[in-house]
Amino acid sequence: MRERGASTADIAILVVSAEDGVKPQTIDAYKEIEKAKVPFIVAINKIDKPAANVDRVKMTLAEAGIYVEGFGGNVSFGPSPPKRARE
């Protein structure tokens, strides 16, 4: 499924949790993105959670070979805005 998605996309968004950081599925998705040579950005979500640590996410991304801006690379990244509570 990841391979098919990456091979048909014009751009990819690699979503990483600010709580959990890089997981095996993150690495799998990244490998498919790289194999398909699709440009991508990293979206860090769950930034509003108490256990969120964006700097730890950047560091674990670098350990996995994904170098975001400001951490030795040129991959754009940004925190995803938290979901708004329904009114």
PDB file of N, CA, C and O in Angstrom, chain B, residues numbered from 101:
ATOM      1  N   MET B 101       0.831  -1.171   0.000  1.00  0.00           N
ATOM      2  CA  MET B 101       0.000   0.000   0.000  1.00  0.00           C
ATOM      3  C   MET B 101       0.891   1.257   0.000  1.00  0.00           C
ATOM      4  O   MET B 101       0.637   2.188  -0.763  1.00  0.00           O
ATOM      5  N   ARG B 102       1.923   1.288   0.842  1.00  0.00           N
ATOM      6  CA  ARG B 102       2.815   2.451   0.869  1.00  0.00           C
ATOM      7  C   ARG B 102       3.539   2.619  -0.457  1.00  0.00           C
ATOM      8  O   ARG B 102       3.711   3.737  -0.941  1.00  0.00           O
ATOM      9  N   GLU B 103       3.960   1.508  -1.040  1.00  0.00           N
ATOM     10  CA  GLU B 103       4.681   1.567  -2.314  1.00  0.00           C
ATOM     11  C   GLU B 103       3.792   2.162  -3.396  1.00  0.00           C
ATOM     12  O   GLU B 103       4.226   3.029  -4.155  1.00  0.00           O
ATOM     13  N   ARG B 104       2.558   1.699  -3.467  1.00  0.00           N
ATOM     14  CA  ARG B 104       1.633   2.189  -4.489  1.00  0.00           C
ATOM     15  C   ARG B 104       1.354   3.676  -4.284  1.00  0.00           C
ATOM     16  O   ARG B 104       1.330   4.446  -5.244  1.00  0.00           O
ATOM     17  N   GLY B 105       1.144   4.073  -3.036  1.00  0.00           N
ATOM     18  CA  GLY B 105       0.879   5.482  -2.746  1.00  0.00           C
ATOM     19  C   GLY B 105       2.057   6.370  -3.101  1.00  0.00           C
ATOM     20  O   GLY B 105       1.888   7.432  -3.698  1.00  0.00           O
ATOM     21  N   ALA B 106       3.247   5.929  -2.729  1.00  0.00           N
ATOM     22  CA  ALA B 106       4.447   6.728  -3.004  1.00  0.00           C
ATOM     23  C   ALA B 106       4.723   6.833  -4.499  1.00  0.00           C
ATOM     24  O   ALA B 106       5.175   7.871  -4.982  1.00  0.00           O
ATOM     25  N   SER B 107       4.453   5.766  -5.220  1.00  0.00           N
ATOM     26  CA  SER B 107       4.769   5.774  -6.649  1.00  0.00           C
ATOM     27  C   SER B 107       3.801   6.629  -7.464  1.00  0.00           C
ATOM     28  O   SER B 107       4.112   6.988  -8.600  1.00  0.00           O
ATOM     29  N   THR B 108       2.650   6.958  -6.917  1.00  0.00           N
ATOM     30  CA  THR B 108       1.674   7.760  -7.656  1.00  0.00           C
ATOM     31  C   THR B 108       1.577   9.201  -7.154  1.00  0.00           C
ATOM     32  O   THR B 108       0.870  10.019  -7.743  1.00  0.00           O
ATOM     33  N   ALA B 109       2.284   9.510  -6.071  1.00  0.00           N
ATOM     34  CA  ALA B 109       2.167  10.835  -5.460  1.00  0.00           C
ATOM     35  C   ALA B 109       3.110  11.847  -6.104  1.00  0.00           C
ATOM     36  O   ALA B 109       4.166  11.492  -6.627  1.00  0.00           O
ATOM     37  N   ASP B 110       2.708  13.102  -6.055  1.00  0.00           N
ATOM     38  CA  ASP B 110       3.567  14.205  -6.485  1.00  0.00           C
ATOM     39  C   ASP B 110       4.413  14.706  -5.320  1.00  0.00           C
ATOM     40  O   ASP B 110       5.528  15.194  -5.510  1.00  0.00           O
ATOM     41  N   ILE B 111       3.870  14.579  -4.115  1.00  0.00           N
ATOM     42  CA  ILE B 111       4.563  14.960  -2.884  1.00  0.00           C
ATOM     43  C   ILE B 111       4.025  14.080  -1.766  1.00  0.00           C
ATOM     44  O   ILE B 111       2.881  13.627  -1.814  1.00  0.00           O
ATOM     45  N   ALA B 112       4.854  13.845  -0.765  1.00  0.00           N
ATOM     46  CA  ALA B 112       4.436  13.011   0.363  1.00  0.00           C
ATOM     47  C   ALA B 112       4.585  13.798   1.660  1.00  0.00           C
ATOM     48  O   ALA B 112       5.425  14.691   1.774  1.00  0.00           O
ATOM     49  N   ILE B 113       3.756  13.448   2.626  1.00  0.00           N
ATOM     50  CA  ILE B 113       3.852  14.019   3.958  1.00  0.00           C
ATOM     51  C   ILE B 113       4.120  12.866   4.916  1.00  0.00           C
ATOM     52  O   ILE B 113       3.295  11.965   5.067  1.00  0.00           O
ATOM     53  N   LEU B 114       5.266  12.903   5.550  1.00  0.00           N
ATOM     54  CA  LEU B 114       5.642  11.890   6.525  1.00  0.00           C
ATOM     55  C   LEU B 114       5.214  12.405   7.893  1.00  0.00           C
ATOM     56  O   LEU B 114       5.785  13.368   8.403  1.00  0.00           O
ATOM     57  N   VAL B 115       4.210  11.766   8.488  1.00  0.00           N
ATOM     58  CA  VAL B 115       3.647  12.216   9.760  1.00  0.00           C
ATOM     59  C   VAL B 115       4.310  11.449  10.898  1.00  0.00           C
ATOM     60  O   VAL B 115       4.368  10.220  10.893  1.00  0.00           O
ATOM     61  N   VAL B 116       4.814  12.216  11.885  1.00  0.00           N
ATOM     62  CA  VAL B 116       5.485  11.625  13.038  1.00  0.00           C
ATOM     63  C   VAL B 116       4.868  12.217  14.298  1.00  0.00           C
ATOM     64  O   VAL B 116       4.682  13.431  14.393  1.00  0.00           O
ATOM     65  N   SER B 117       4.553  11.366  15.258  1.00  0.00           N
ATOM     66  CA  SER B 117       3.970  11.808  16.512  1.00  0.00           C
ATOM     67  C   SER B 117       5.025  12.440  17.411  1.00  0.00           C
ATOM     68  O   SER B 117       6.111  11.886  17.581  1.00  0.00           O
ATOM     69  N   ALA B 118       4.707  13.598  17.988  1.00  0.00           N
ATOM     70  CA  ALA B 118       5.619  14.251  18.927  1.00  0.00           C
ATOM     71  C   ALA B 118       5.695  13.477  20.240  1.00  0.00           C
ATOM     72  O   ALA B 118       6.631  13.665  21.016  1.00  0.00           O
ATOM     73  N   GLU B 119       4.726  12.616  20.491  1.00  0.00           N
ATOM     74  CA  GLU B 119       4.741  11.777  21.696  1.00  0.00           C
ATOM     75  C   GLU B 119       5.569  10.520  21.488  1.00  0.00           C
ATOM     76  O   GLU B 119       6.404  10.165  22.320  1.00  0.00           O
ATOM     77  N   ASP B 120       5.329   9.855  20.374  1.00  0.00           N
ATOM     78  CA  ASP B 120       5.924   8.537  20.138  1.00  0.00           C
ATOM     79  C   ASP B 120       7.226   8.586  19.356  1.00  0.00           C
ATOM     80  O   ASP B 120       8.047   7.676  19.477  1.00  0.00           O
ATOM     81  N   GLY B 121       7.432   9.616  18.565  1.00  0.00           N
ATOM     82  CA  GLY B 121       8.641   9.713  17.759  1.00  0.00           C
ATOM     83  C   GLY B 121       8.642   8.746  16.593  1.00  0.00           C
ATOM     84  O   GLY B 121       7.590   8.290  16.146  1.00  0.00           O
ATOM     85  N   VAL B 122       9.823   8.439  16.109  1.00  0.00           N
ATOM     86  CA  VAL B 122       9.990   7.568  14.953  1.00  0.00           C
ATOM     87  C   VAL B 122       9.692   6.125  15.353  1.00  0.00           C
ATOM     88  O   VAL B 122      10.217   5.619  16.344  1.00  0.00           O
ATOM     89  N   LYS B 123       8.851   5.483  14.573  1.00  0.00           N
ATOM     90  CA  LYS B 123       8.481   4.081  14.802  1.00  0.00           C
ATOM     91  C   LYS B 123       8.839   3.289  13.550  1.00  0.00           C
ATOM     92  O   LYS B 123       9.172   3.881  12.523  1.00  0.00           O
ATOM     93  N   PRO B 124       8.776   1.968  13.617  1.00  0.00           N
ATOM     94  CA  PRO B 124       9.114   1.160  12.432  1.00  0.00           C
ATOM     95  C   PRO B 124       8.307   1.529  11.188  1.00  0.00           C
ATOM     96  O   PRO B 124       8.842   1.514  10.080  1.00  0.00           O
ATOM     97  N   GLN B 125       7.037   1.858  11.357  1.00  0.00           N
ATOM     98  CA  GLN B 125       6.228   2.218  10.190  1.00  0.00           C
ATOM     99  C   GLN B 125       6.678   3.548   9.588  1.00  0.00           C
ATOM    100  O   GLN B 125       6.491   3.783   8.395  1.00  0.00           O
ATOM    101  N   THR B 126       7.269   4.418  10.408  1.00  0.00           N
ATOM    102  CA  THR B 126       7.827   5.669   9.893  1.00  0.00           C
ATOM    103  C   THR B 126       8.977   5.367   8.935  1.00  0.00           C
ATOM    104  O   THR B 126       9.072   5.942   7.851  1.00  0.00           O
ATOM    105  N   ILE B 127       9.840   4.460   9.358  1.00  0.00           N
ATOM    106  CA  ILE B 127      10.992   4.070   8.542  1.00  0.00           C
ATOM    107  C   ILE B 127      10.522   3.394   7.252  1.00  0.00           C
ATOM    108  O   ILE B 127      11.059   3.664   6.177  1.00  0.00           O
ATOM    109  N   ASP B 128       9.521   2.515   7.357  1.00  0.00           N
ATOM    110  CA  ASP B 128       8.985   1.846   6.163  1.00  0.00           C
ATOM    111  C   ASP B 128       8.440   2.863   5.164  1.00  0.00           C
ATOM    112  O   ASP B 128       8.712   2.777   3.967  1.00  0.00           O
ATOM    113  N   ALA B 129       7.669   3.824   5.667  1.00  0.00           N
ATOM    114  CA  ALA B 129       7.105   4.844   4.779  1.00  0.00           C
ATOM    115  C   ALA B 129       8.216   5.676   4.143  1.00  0.00           C
ATOM    116  O   ALA B 129       8.158   5.986   2.953  1.00  0.00           O
ATOM    117  N   TYR B 130       9.220   6.036   4.928  1.00  0.00           N
ATOM    118  CA  TYR B 130      10.350   6.819   4.403  1.00  0.00           C
ATOM    119  C   TYR B 130      11.080   6.057   3.305  1.00  0.00           C
ATOM    120  O   TYR B 130      11.445   6.648   2.289  1.00  0.00           O
ATOM    121  N   LYS B 131      11.297   4.773   3.488  1.00  0.00           N
ATOM    122  CA  LYS B 131      11.985   3.969   2.472  1.00  0.00           C
ATOM    123  C   LYS B 131      11.206   3.970   1.160  1.00  0.00           C
ATOM    124  O   LYS B 131      11.802   4.061   0.086  1.00  0.00           O
ATOM    125  N   GLU B 132       9.892   3.870   1.236  1.00  0.00           N
ATOM    126  CA  GLU B 132       9.074   3.889   0.020  1.00  0.00           C
ATOM    127  C   GLU B 132       9.107   5.262  -0.649  1.00  0.00           C
ATOM    128  O   GLU B 132       9.133   5.358  -1.876  1.00  0.00           O
ATOM    129  N   ILE B 133       9.108   6.319   0.154  1.00  0.00           N
ATOM    130  CA  ILE B 133       9.194   7.677  -0.382  1.00  0.00           C
ATOM    131  C   ILE B 133      10.517   7.863  -1.116  1.00  0.00           C
ATOM    132  O   ILE B 133      10.553   8.398  -2.224  1.00  0.00           O
ATOM    133  N   GLU B 134      11.595   7.420  -0.491  1.00  0.00           N
ATOM    134  CA  GLU B 134      12.920   7.543  -1.104  1.00  0.00           C
ATOM    135  C   GLU B 134      13.035   6.691  -2.368  1.00  0.00           C
ATOM    136  O   GLU B 134      13.601   7.127  -3.370  1.00  0.00           O
ATOM    137  N   LYS B 135      12.496   5.479  -2.312  1.00  0.00           N
ATOM    138  CA  LYS B 135      12.546   4.587  -3.475  1.00  0.00           C
ATOM    139  C   LYS B 135      11.812   5.199  -4.666  1.00  0.00           C
ATOM    140  O   LYS B 135      12.259   5.078  -5.807  1.00  0.00           O
ATOM    141  N   ALA B 136      10.682   5.857  -4.394  1.00  0.00           N
ATOM    142  CA  ALA B 136       9.889   6.476  -5.455  1.00  0.00           C
ATOM    143  C   ALA B 136      10.438   7.851  -5.854  1.00  0.00           C
ATOM    144  O   ALA B 136       9.968   8.456  -6.817  1.00  0.00           O
ATOM    145  N   LYS B 137      11.432   8.336  -5.109  1.00  0.00           N
ATOM    146  CA  LYS B 137      12.045   9.641  -5.370  1.00  0.00           C
ATOM    147  C   LYS B 137      11.010  10.766  -5.390  1.00  0.00           C
ATOM    148  O   LYS B 137      11.020  11.636  -6.261  1.00  0.00           O
ATOM    149  N   VAL B 138      10.115  10.718  -4.397  1.00  0.00           N
ATOM    150  CA  VAL B 138       9.063  11.717  -4.260  1.00  0.00           C
ATOM    151  C   VAL B 138       9.529  12.768  -3.252  1.00  0.00           C
ATOM    152  O   VAL B 138      10.021  12.409  -2.182  1.00  0.00           O
ATOM    153  N   PRO B 139       9.387  14.049  -3.568  1.00  0.00           N
ATOM    154  CA  PRO B 139       9.716  15.059  -2.560  1.00  0.00           C
ATOM    155  C   PRO B 139       8.742  14.939  -1.383  1.00  0.00           C
ATOM    156  O   PRO B 139       7.579  14.574  -1.558  1.00  0.00           O
ATOM    157  N   PHE B 140       9.237  15.250  -0.191  1.00  0.00           N
ATOM    158  CA  PHE B 140       8.378  15.096   0.982  1.00  0.00           C
ATOM    159  C   PHE B 140       8.694  16.135   2.040  1.00  0.00           C
ATOM    160  O   PHE B 140       9.756  16.757   2.048  1.00  0.00           O
ATOM    161  N   ILE B 141       7.733  16.295   2.929  1.00  0.00           N
ATOM    162  CA  ILE B 141       7.909  17.115   4.114  1.00  0.00           C
ATOM    163  C   ILE B 141       7.539  16.258   5.316  1.00  0.00           C
ATOM    164  O   ILE B 141       6.872  15.232   5.181  1.00  0.00           O
ATOM    165  N   VAL B 142       7.974  16.687   6.483  1.00  0.00           N
ATOM    166  CA  VAL B 142       7.651  15.978   7.717  1.00  0.00           C
ATOM    167  C   VAL B 142       6.663  16.826   8.500  1.00  0.00           C
ATOM    168  O   VAL B 142       6.897  18.014   8.722  1.00  0.00           O
ATOM    169  N   ALA B 143       5.557  16.217   8.920  1.00  0.00           N
ATOM    170  CA  ALA B 143       4.573  16.868   9.781  1.00  0.00           C
ATOM    171  C   ALA B 143       4.653  16.206  11.150  1.00  0.00           C
ATOM    172  O   ALA B 143       4.487  14.992  11.273  1.00  0.00           O
ATOM    173  N   ILE B 144       4.904  16.996  12.156  1.00  0.00           N
ATOM    174  CA  ILE B 144       4.975  16.467  13.520  1.00  0.00           C
ATOM    175  C   ILE B 144       3.642  16.773  14.181  1.00  0.00           C
ATOM    176  O   ILE B 144       3.282  17.935  14.369  1.00  0.00           O
ATOM    177  N   ASN B 145       2.912  15.718  14.532  1.00  0.00           N
ATOM    178  CA  ASN B 145       1.598  15.923  15.129  1.00  0.00           C
ATOM    179  C   ASN B 145       1.620  15.588  16.621  1.00  0.00           C
ATOM    180  O   ASN B 145       2.638  15.146  17.155  1.00  0.00           O
ATOM    181  N   LYS B 146       0.506  15.800  17.271  1.00  0.00           N
ATOM    182  CA  LYS B 146       0.324  15.593  18.715  1.00  0.00           C
ATOM    183  C   LYS B 146       1.232  16.507  19.541  1.00  0.00           C
ATOM    184  O   LYS B 146       1.682  16.139  20.626  1.00  0.00           O
ATOM    185  N   ILE B 147       1.492  17.697  19.014  1.00  0.00           N
ATOM    186  CA  ILE B 147       2.385  18.619  19.713  1.00  0.00           C
ATOM    187  C   ILE B 147       1.734  19.220  20.964  1.00  0.00           C
ATOM    188  O   ILE B 147       2.422  19.798  21.805  1.00  0.00           O
ATOM    189  N   ASP B 148       0.421  19.085  21.085  1.00  0.00           N
ATOM    190  CA  ASP B 148      -0.277  19.646  22.230  1.00  0.00           C
ATOM    191  C   ASP B 148      -0.354  18.674  23.406  1.00  0.00           C
ATOM    192  O   ASP B 148      -0.884  19.032  24.458  1.00  0.00           O
ATOM    193  N   LYS B 149       0.155  17.473  23.254  1.00  0.00           N
ATOM    194  CA  LYS B 149       0.105  16.465  24.307  1.00  0.00           C
ATOM    195  C   LYS B 149       1.191  16.721  25.354  1.00  0.00           C
ATOM    196  O   LYS B 149       2.246  17.263  25.022  1.00  0.00           O
ATOM    197  N   PRO B 150       0.949  16.339  26.614  1.00  0.00           N
ATOM    198  CA  PRO B 150       1.936  16.579  27.674  1.00  0.00           C
ATOM    199  C   PRO B 150       3.295  15.915  27.426  1.00  0.00           C
ATOM    200  O   PRO B 150       4.326  16.460  27.820  1.00  0.00           O
ATOM    201  N   ALA B 151       3.306  14.764  26.786  1.00  0.00           N
ATOM    202  CA  ALA B 151       4.563  14.041  26.551  1.00  0.00           C
ATOM    203  C   ALA B 151       5.235  14.428  25.239  1.00  0.00           C
ATOM    204  O   ALA B 151       6.219  13.800  24.847  1.00  0.00           O
ATOM    205  N   ALA B 152       4.727  15.444  24.557  1.00  0.00           N
ATOM    206  CA  ALA B 152       5.292  15.852  23.264  1.00  0.00           C
ATOM    207  C   ALA B 152       6.689  16.431  23.436  1.00  0.00           C
ATOM    208  O   ALA B 152       6.955  17.199  24.361  1.00  0.00           O
ATOM    209  N   ASN B 153       7.581  16.039  22.513  1.00  0.00           N
ATOM    210  CA  ASN B 153       8.951  16.543  22.544  1.00  0.00           C
ATOM    211  C   ASN B 153       9.444  16.643  21.094  1.00  0.00           C
ATOM    212  O   ASN B 153       9.974  15.679  20.542  1.00  0.00           O
ATOM    213  N   VAL B 154       9.266  17.801  20.499  1.00  0.00           N
ATOM    214  CA  VAL B 154       9.595  18.013  19.091  1.00  0.00           C
ATOM    215  C   VAL B 154      11.096  17.846  18.848  1.00  0.00           C
ATOM    216  O   VAL B 154      11.498  17.288  17.827  1.00  0.00           O
ATOM    217  N   ASP B 155      11.918  18.321  19.767  1.00  0.00           N
ATOM    218  CA  ASP B 155      13.370  18.175  19.591  1.00  0.00           C
ATOM    219  C   ASP B 155      13.791  16.712  19.592  1.00  0.00           C
ATOM    220  O   ASP B 155      14.687  16.326  18.842  1.00  0.00           O
ATOM    221  N   ARG B 156      13.155  15.895  20.426  1.00  0.00           N
ATOM    222  CA  ARG B 156      13.458  14.457  20.431  1.00  0.00           C
ATOM    223  C   ARG B 156      13.074  13.830  19.098  1.00  0.00           C
ATOM    224  O   ARG B 156      13.782  12.960  18.591  1.00  0.00           O
ATOM    225  N   VAL B 157      11.958  14.269  18.531  1.00  0.00           N
ATOM    226  CA  VAL B 157      11.522  13.757  17.231  1.00  0.00           C
ATOM    227  C   VAL B 157      12.557  14.101  16.162  1.00  0.00           C
ATOM    228  O   VAL B 157      12.914  13.249  15.348  1.00  0.00           O
ATOM    229  N   LYS B 158      13.037  15.338  16.159  1.00  0.00           N
ATOM    230  CA  LYS B 158      14.051  15.750  15.180  1.00  0.00           C
ATOM    231  C   LYS B 158      15.315  14.906  15.326  1.00  0.00           C
ATOM    232  O   LYS B 158      15.930  14.512  14.335  1.00  0.00           O
ATOM    233  N   MET B 159      15.692  14.635  16.576  1.00  0.00           N
ATOM    234  CA  MET B 159      16.894  13.845  16.820  1.00  0.00           C
ATOM    235  C   MET B 159      16.708  12.397  16.354  1.00  0.00           C
ATOM    236  O   MET B 159      17.612  11.827  15.743  1.00  0.00           O
ATOM    237  N   THR B 160      15.553  11.801  16.634  1.00  0.00           N
ATOM    238  CA  THR B 160      15.325  10.415  16.204  1.00  0.00           C
ATOM    239  C   THR B 160      15.162  10.326  14.690  1.00  0.00           C
ATOM    240  O   THR B 160      15.515   9.312  14.089  1.00  0.00           O
ATOM    241  N   LEU B 161      14.631  11.376  14.071  1.00  0.00           N
ATOM    242  CA  LEU B 161      14.588  11.404  12.609  1.00  0.00           C
ATOM    243  C   LEU B 161      16.003  11.395  12.047  1.00  0.00           C
ATOM    244  O   LEU B 161      16.295  10.664  11.100  1.00  0.00           O
ATOM    245  N   ALA B 162      16.886  12.213  12.633  1.00  0.00           N
ATOM    246  CA  ALA B 162      18.278  12.260  12.180  1.00  0.00           C
ATOM    247  C   ALA B 162      18.957  10.905  12.367  1.00  0.00           C
ATOM    248  O   ALA B 162      19.723  10.470  11.506  1.00  0.00           O
ATOM    249  N   GLU B 163      18.684  10.247  13.471  1.00  0.00           N
ATOM    250  CA  GLU B 163      19.256   8.918  13.708  1.00  0.00           C
ATOM    251  C   GLU B 163      18.793   7.918  12.652  1.00  0.00           C
ATOM    252  O   GLU B 163      19.495   6.957  12.336  1.00  0.00           O
ATOM    253  N   ALA B 164      17.588   8.164  12.108  1.00  0.00           N
ATOM    254  CA  ALA B 164      17.044   7.288  11.071  1.00  0.00           C
ATOM    255  C   ALA B 164      17.473   7.720   9.668  1.00  0.00           C
ATOM    256  O   ALA B 164      17.077   7.101   8.681  1.00  0.00           O
ATOM    257  N   GLY B 165      18.281   8.777   9.577  1.00  0.00           N
ATOM    258  CA  GLY B 165      18.761   9.238   8.272  1.00  0.00           C
ATOM    259  C   GLY B 165      17.867  10.254   7.603  1.00  0.00           C
ATOM    260  O   GLY B 165      18.031  10.534   6.415  1.00  0.00           O
ATOM    261  N   ILE B 166      16.916  10.816   8.346  1.00  0.00           N
ATOM    262  CA  ILE B 166      16.011  11.831   7.821  1.00  0.00           C
ATOM    263  C   ILE B 166      16.418  13.148   8.465  1.00  0.00           C
ATOM    264  O   ILE B 166      16.135  13.384   9.640  1.00  0.00           O
ATOM    265  N   TYR B 167      17.080  14.002   7.698  1.00  0.00           N
ATOM    266  CA  TYR B 167      17.655  15.232   8.244  1.00  0.00           C
ATOM    267  C   TYR B 167      16.786  16.436   7.904  1.00  0.00           C
ATOM    268  O   TYR B 167      16.733  16.879   6.756  1.00  0.00           O
ATOM    269  N   VAL B 168      16.105  16.957   8.926  1.00  0.00           N
ATOM    270  CA  VAL B 168      15.218  18.100   8.729  1.00  0.00           C
ATOM    271  C   VAL B 168      16.009  19.395   8.853  1.00  0.00           C
ATOM    272  O   VAL B 168      17.128  19.411   9.367  1.00  0.00           O
ATOM    273  N   GLU B 169      15.409  20.476   8.375  1.00  0.00           N
ATOM    274  CA  GLU B 169      16.037  21.791   8.451  1.00  0.00           C
ATOM    275  C   GLU B 169      16.403  22.113   9.900  1.00  0.00           C
ATOM    276  O   GLU B 169      15.614  21.892  10.819  1.00  0.00           O
ATOM    277  N   GLY B 170      17.601  22.633  10.082  1.00  0.00           N
ATOM    278  CA  GLY B 170      18.060  22.967  11.423  1.00  0.00           C
ATOM    279  C   GLY B 170      18.687  21.796  12.156  1.00  0.00           C
ATOM    280  O   GLY B 170      19.251  21.968  13.237  1.00  0.00           O
ATOM    281  N   PHE B 171      18.594  20.619  11.583  1.00  0.00           N
ATOM    282  CA  PHE B 171      19.198  19.420  12.168  1.00  0.00           C
ATOM    283  C   PHE B 171      20.070  18.723  11.130  1.00  0.00           C
ATOM    284  O   PHE B 171      20.122  17.495  11.072  1.00  0.00           O
ATOM    285  N   GLY B 172      20.751  19.516  10.318  1.00  0.00           N
ATOM    286  CA  GLY B 172      21.705  18.959   9.370  1.00  0.00           C
ATOM    287  C   GLY B 172      21.162  18.614   8.002  1.00  0.00           C
ATOM    288  O   GLY B 172      21.866  18.004   7.198  1.00  0.00           O
ATOM    289  N   GLY B 173      19.926  18.990   7.720  1.00  0.00           N
ATOM    290  CA  GLY B 173      19.376  18.622   6.416  1.00  0.00           C
ATOM    291  C   GLY B 173      18.552  19.717   5.790  1.00  0.00           C
ATOM    292  O   GLY B 173      18.539  20.860   6.248  1.00  0.00           O
ATOM    293  N   ASN B 174      17.862  19.339   4.730  1.00  0.00           N
ATOM    294  CA  ASN B 174      17.041  20.315   4.020  1.00  0.00           C
ATOM    295  C   ASN B 174      15.590  19.885   3.879  1.00  0.00           C
ATOM    296  O   ASN B 174      14.848  20.468   3.088  1.00  0.00           O
ATOM    297  N   VAL B 175      15.174  18.873   4.634  1.00  0.00           N
ATOM    298  CA  VAL B 175      13.784  18.426   4.593  1.00  0.00           C
ATOM    299  C   VAL B 175      12.950  19.389   5.432  1.00  0.00           C
ATOM    300  O   VAL B 175      13.222  19.591   6.615  1.00  0.00           O
ATOM    301  N   SER B 176      11.948  19.971   4.818  1.00  0.00           N
ATOM    302  CA  SER B 176      11.063  20.884   5.539  1.00  0.00           C
ATOM    303  C   SER B 176      10.215  20.109   6.532  1.00  0.00           C
ATOM    304  O   SER B 176       9.826  18.967   6.284  1.00  0.00           O
ATOM    305  N   PHE B 177       9.940  20.742   7.649  1.00  0.00           N
ATOM    306  CA  PHE B 177       9.088  20.106   8.648  1.00  0.00           C
ATOM    307  C   PHE B 177       8.276  21.186   9.340  1.00  0.00           C
ATOM    308  O   PHE B 177       8.577  22.376   9.245  1.00  0.00           O
ATOM    309  N   GLY B 178       7.269  20.755  10.018  1.00  0.00           N
ATOM    310  CA  GLY B 178       6.460  21.686  10.788  1.00  0.00           C
ATOM    311  C   GLY B 178       5.521  20.945  11.702  1.00  0.00           C
ATOM    312  O   GLY B 178       5.114  19.820  11.411  1.00  0.00           O
ATOM    313  N   PRO B 179       5.180  21.567  12.796  1.00  0.00           N
ATOM    314  CA  PRO B 179       4.201  20.956  13.688  1.00  0.00           C
ATOM    315  C   PRO B 179       2.803  21.063  13.089  1.00  0.00           C
ATOM    316  O   PRO B 179       2.425  22.102  12.549  1.00  0.00           O
ATOM    317  N   SER B 180       2.061  20.001  13.190  1.00  0.00           N
ATOM    318  CA  SER B 180       0.666  20.037  12.743  1.00  0.00           C
ATOM    319  C   SER B 180      -0.148  20.734  13.810  1.00  0.00           C
ATOM    320  O   SER B 180       0.051  20.471  14.996  1.00  0.00           O
ATOM    321  N   PRO B 181      -1.057  21.613  13.429  1.00  0.00           N
ATOM    322  CA  PRO B 181      -1.859  22.290  14.455  1.00  0.00           C
ATOM    323  C   PRO B 181      -2.742  21.278  15.182  1.00  0.00           C
ATOM    324  O   PRO B 181      -3.233  20.328  14.572  1.00  0.00           O
ATOM    325  N   PRO B 182      -2.941  21.481  16.485  1.00  0.00           N
ATOM    326  CA  PRO B 182      -3.786  20.555  17.227  1.00  0.00           C
ATOM    327  C   PRO B 182      -5.236  20.635  16.754  1.00  0.00           C
ATOM    328  O   PRO B 182      -5.683  21.661  16.241  1.00  0.00           O
ATOM    329  N   LYS B 183      -5.953  19.538  16.939  1.00  0.00           N
ATOM    330  CA  LYS B 183      -7.370  19.525  16.589  1.00  0.00           C
ATOM    331  C   LYS B 183      -8.117  20.439  17.534  1.00  0.00           C
ATOM    332  O   LYS B 183      -7.808  20.524  18.722  1.00  0.00           O
ATOM    333  N   ARG B 184      -9.086  21.108  16.994  1.00  0.00           N
ATOM    334  CA  ARG B 184      -9.918  21.989  17.823  1.00  0.00           C
ATOM    335  C   ARG B 184     -11.052  21.177  18.416  1.00  0.00           C
ATOM    336  O   ARG B 184     -11.604  20.277  17.783  1.00  0.00           O
ATOM    337  N   ALA B 185     -11.378  21.520  19.636  1.00  0.00           N
ATOM    338  CA  ALA B 185     -12.513  20.869  20.286  1.00  0.00           C
ATOM    339  C   ALA B 185     -13.800  21.306  19.601  1.00  0.00           C
ATOM    340  O   ALA B 185     -13.940  22.453  19.177  1.00  0.00           O
ATOM    341  N   ARG B 186     -14.711  20.391  19.505  1.00  0.00           N
ATOM    342  CA  ARG B 186     -15.992  20.744  18.894  1.00  0.00           C
ATOM    343  C   ARG B 186     -16.780  21.632  19.832  1.00  0.00           C
ATOM    344  O   ARG B 186     -16.820  21.408  21.042  1.00  0.00           O
ATOM    345  N   GLU B 187     -17.390  22.621  19.268  1.00  0.00           N
ATOM    346  CA  GLU B 187     -18.154  23.564  20.092  1.00  0.00           C
ATOM    347  C   GLU B 187     -19.598  23.216  20.079  1.00  0.00           C
ATOM    348  O   GLU B 187     -20.403  23.896  20.716  1.00  0.00           O
TER     349      GLU B 187
END
